[in-house]
Amino acid sequence: MTTVHTPAPYGRRAALARRVLRAPFTAATWRRAAYAVLALPVGAVSVPLALVGGPAGRLQRGLVRRFLDVDLPGTGRGAPRALLHALLATPLNLVIAAVTCYGWSIVPMNLGWPLRVIGSDYSDSWGGPTFAGAWAFHAAVGGLGFGLLMPWLGRAMAALQLRVARALLT
């Protein structure tokens, strides 16, 4: 007797597709985006706070706890570690904030592409020469494409920021 093996009908692929399509609409995605944007100004405020012995470390650990849902333990060396984190993480936070703001702004900008090109010639636009083709291309690639890409890019950038925070604040 021969047994025929039939694989499960698209179980893993369907679960992966659901996860990818839901990612832009989860609270965790938007908390990571908020952390990416807020880490830069909080780091800038933490420098003078740490210099005068203020609660800079508590402020930075609170931001991580609130937006990344990770509790970093405080140490007795609060102000020097907080100052070190604020200074060394600033270039990284600047790049991540810029990428986050630009990447997420591309989504509505391309979904609403016709509003940007009112009165201009769209025949040379990507997806042209027809208006519908240009809008479809911008909506699919720039709108939906970046909308599906940004949660995963945000996850990677938040993991990098968390790694730096763990190394410098604990």
Helices and strands as residue ranges (DSSP letters): H 11-22, G 23-25, H 27-51, H 56-68, H 78-111, H 113-116, H 131-137, I 138-145, H 146-169
